[in-house]
Amino acid sequence: MRSDKRIVDVFGGLRRGKEAAFFDYQASQAGAVATRLAVVAQTADLYISIRGLQARLEIARKQVDTRQQLLTTIEHLHAKGLAAELQLNQTQGSLNQAQATVPVLQAGLAAAMNALDVMLGKPPGTYSAQLIKSARIPDVPSIADTGSPADLLRRRPDLIVAERRLAASNARIGEASRI
Protein backbone atom coordinates (compact mmCIF):
# COMPACT_ATOMS: atom_id res chain seq x y z
CA MET A 1 0.00 0.00 0.00
CA ARG A 2 1.36 3.29 -1.00
CA SER A 3 0.79 6.29 1.15
CA ASP A 4 0.45 9.34 -0.99
CA LYS A 5 0.92 12.35 1.21
CA ARG A 6 0.07 15.50 -0.60
CA ILE A 7 0.41 18.81 1.05
CA VAL A 8 -2.03 21.42 0.03
CA ASP A 9 -0.36 24.78 -0.41
CA VAL A 10 -3.44 26.85 0.27
CA PHE A 11 -1.73 30.22 0.73
CA GLY A 12 1.22 29.66 -1.65
CA GLY A 13 3.90 29.79 1.05
CA LEU A 14 5.52 26.53 -0.05
CA ARG A 15 5.58 27.63 -3.68
CA ARG A 16 7.21 30.93 -2.70
CA GLY A 17 9.75 29.07 -0.55
CA LYS A 18 10.61 26.87 -3.53
CA GLU A 19 11.01 29.98 -5.70
CA ALA A 20 13.29 31.57 -3.10
CA ALA A 21 15.49 28.45 -3.03
CA PHE A 22 15.66 28.42 -6.83
CA PHE A 23 16.63 32.10 -6.98
CA ASP A 24 19.28 31.51 -4.30
CA TYR A 25 20.67 28.70 -6.43
CA GLN A 26 20.79 30.94 -9.49
CA ALA A 27 22.53 33.66 -7.43
CA SER A 28 25.18 31.19 -6.26
CA GLN A 29 25.76 30.02 -9.85
CA ALA A 30 26.15 33.61 -11.05
CA GLY A 31 28.47 34.28 -8.11
CA ALA A 32 30.67 31.38 -9.18
CA VAL A 33 30.82 32.78 -12.71
CA ALA A 34 31.68 36.23 -11.35
CA THR A 35 34.47 34.76 -9.22
CA ARG A 36 35.95 32.85 -12.17
CA LEU A 37 35.76 35.97 -14.30
CA ALA A 38 37.51 38.05 -11.63
CA VAL A 39 40.32 35.48 -11.29
CA VAL A 40 40.83 35.32 -15.06
CA ALA A 41 40.86 39.12 -15.33
CA GLN A 42 43.33 39.49 -12.45
CA THR A 43 45.58 36.79 -13.94
CA ALA A 44 45.57 38.48 -17.35
CA ASP A 45 46.24 41.86 -15.72
CA LEU A 46 49.23 40.46 -13.82
CA TYR A 47 50.63 38.81 -16.94
CA ILE A 48 50.36 42.03 -18.93
CA SER A 49 51.92 43.95 -16.02
CA ILE A 50 54.85 41.52 -16.02
CA ARG A 51 55.43 41.98 -19.73
CA GLY A 52 55.12 45.76 -19.37
CA LEU A 53 57.58 45.87 -16.49
CA GLN A 54 60.02 43.75 -18.48
CA ALA A 55 59.82 46.19 -21.39
CA ARG A 56 60.31 49.17 -19.06
CA LEU A 57 63.27 47.44 -17.39
CA GLU A 58 64.89 46.81 -20.76
CA ILE A 59 64.47 50.48 -21.69
CA ALA A 60 65.86 51.60 -18.31
CA ARG A 61 68.94 49.41 -18.76
CA LYS A 62 69.52 50.84 -22.24
CA GLN A 63 69.20 54.35 -20.78
CA VAL A 64 71.83 53.51 -18.15
CA ASP A 65 74.20 52.24 -20.86
CA THR A 66 73.60 55.31 -23.03
CA ARG A 67 74.06 57.74 -20.16
CA GLN A 68 77.21 55.90 -19.03
CA GLN A 69 78.67 56.29 -22.51
CA LEU A 70 77.68 59.97 -22.50
CA LEU A 71 79.33 60.46 -19.12
CA THR A 72 82.53 58.86 -20.40
CA THR A 73 82.51 61.22 -23.38
CA ILE A 74 81.82 64.28 -21.18
CA GLU A 75 84.61 63.23 -18.79
CA HIS A 76 87.08 63.11 -21.71
CA LEU A 77 85.91 66.49 -22.94
CA HIS A 78 86.10 67.93 -19.41
CA ALA A 79 89.65 66.61 -19.00
CA LYS A 80 90.63 68.46 -22.19
CA GLY A 81 88.85 71.61 -21.03
CA LEU A 82 86.10 71.38 -23.66
CA ALA A 83 83.20 70.67 -21.26
CA ALA A 84 82.16 72.64 -18.21
CA GLU A 85 81.99 71.22 -14.69
CA LEU A 86 78.24 71.86 -14.72
CA GLN A 87 77.79 69.70 -17.80
CA LEU A 88 79.77 66.90 -16.15
CA ASN A 89 77.66 67.11 -12.98
CA GLN A 90 74.40 67.15 -14.93
CA THR A 91 75.43 64.09 -16.90
CA GLN A 92 76.43 62.26 -13.70
CA GLY A 93 73.07 63.19 -12.14
CA SER A 94 71.23 61.93 -15.20
CA LEU A 95 73.12 58.63 -14.98
CA ASN A 96 72.35 58.29 -11.27
CA GLN A 97 68.68 58.94 -11.94
CA ALA A 98 68.55 56.26 -14.65
CA GLN A 99 70.39 53.79 -12.41
CA ALA A 100 67.90 54.40 -9.60
CA THR A 101 64.93 53.29 -11.73
CA VAL A 102 66.37 49.82 -12.40
CA PRO A 103 66.04 48.38 -8.84
CA VAL A 104 62.52 49.81 -8.51
CA LEU A 105 61.44 48.13 -11.74
CA GLN A 106 63.16 44.87 -10.73
CA ALA A 107 61.31 44.85 -7.40
CA GLY A 108 58.01 45.55 -9.14
CA LEU A 109 58.67 42.75 -11.61
CA ALA A 110 59.51 40.28 -8.85
CA ALA A 111 56.36 41.26 -6.93
CA ALA A 112 54.18 40.87 -10.03
CA MET A 113 55.68 37.45 -10.80
CA ASN A 114 55.06 36.30 -7.24
CA ALA A 115 51.51 37.65 -7.34
CA LEU A 116 50.88 35.72 -10.56
CA ASP A 117 52.18 32.53 -8.95
CA VAL A 118 49.90 33.02 -5.97
CA MET A 119 46.95 33.79 -8.26
CA LEU A 120 47.60 30.50 -10.04
CA GLY A 121 47.74 28.66 -6.72
CA LYS A 122 51.47 27.98 -6.81
CA PRO A 123 54.28 28.95 -4.44
CA PRO A 124 56.05 32.23 -5.30
CA GLY A 125 58.82 31.71 -7.81
CA THR A 126 57.20 28.75 -9.56
CA TYR A 127 56.82 30.33 -12.99
CA SER A 128 59.57 32.94 -12.80
CA ALA A 129 61.96 30.79 -14.89
CA GLN A 130 59.38 30.61 -17.67
CA LEU A 131 58.58 34.31 -17.52
CA ILE A 132 62.10 35.66 -17.03
CA LYS A 133 62.69 36.01 -20.76
CA SER A 134 61.14 39.23 -21.96
CA ALA A 135 58.32 38.93 -24.47
CA ARG A 136 56.11 41.44 -26.15
CA ILE A 137 52.83 42.48 -24.60
CA PRO A 138 50.09 40.46 -26.28
CA ASP A 139 47.64 42.20 -28.58
CA VAL A 140 44.18 42.83 -27.22
CA PRO A 141 41.72 40.43 -28.80
CA SER A 142 38.93 41.91 -30.81
CA ILE A 143 35.72 42.28 -28.90
CA ALA A 144 32.56 41.09 -30.59
CA ASP A 145 29.62 43.42 -30.86
CA THR A 146 28.26 43.58 -27.32
CA GLY A 147 24.98 45.16 -28.27
CA SER A 148 23.51 48.04 -26.39
CA PRO A 149 24.76 49.20 -22.99
CA ALA A 150 21.66 47.65 -21.46
CA ASP A 151 22.58 44.26 -22.99
CA LEU A 152 26.05 44.57 -21.52
CA LEU A 153 24.63 45.32 -18.08
CA ARG A 154 22.29 42.32 -18.28
CA ARG A 155 25.29 40.01 -18.77
CA ARG A 156 27.36 41.30 -15.85
CA PRO A 157 27.63 38.46 -13.32
CA ASP A 158 27.63 40.77 -10.31
CA LEU A 159 24.37 42.34 -11.42
CA ILE A 160 22.86 38.92 -12.10
CA VAL A 161 23.80 37.89 -8.54
CA ALA A 162 22.15 41.01 -7.13
CA GLU A 163 19.03 40.49 -9.23
CA ARG A 164 18.67 36.85 -8.19
CA ARG A 165 19.20 37.71 -4.52
CA LEU A 166 16.52 40.37 -4.79
CA ALA A 167 14.15 37.87 -6.39
CA ALA A 168 14.88 35.38 -3.58
CA SER A 169 14.22 38.06 -0.97
CA ASN A 170 10.92 38.94 -2.62
CA ALA A 171 9.95 35.27 -2.66
CA ARG A 172 10.83 34.98 1.05
CA ILE A 173 8.63 37.99 1.79
CA GLY A 174 5.80 36.26 -0.05
CA GLU A 175 6.53 33.03 1.83
CA ALA A 176 6.51 34.76 5.20
CA SER A 177 3.32 36.67 4.52
CA ARG A 178 1.45 33.54 3.44
CA ILE A 179 2.23 31.42 6.49
Secondary structure, 3 states (H helix, E strand, C coil): CCCCCCCCCCCCHHHHHHHHHHHHHHHHHHHHHHHHHHHHHHHHHHHHHHHHHHHHHHHHHHHHHHHHHHHHHHHHHHHCCCCCHHHHHHHHHHHHHHHHHHHHHHHHHHHHHHHHHHHCCCCCCCCHHHHCCCCCCCCCCCCCCCCCHHHHHHHCHHHHHHHHHHHHHHHHHHHHHHC
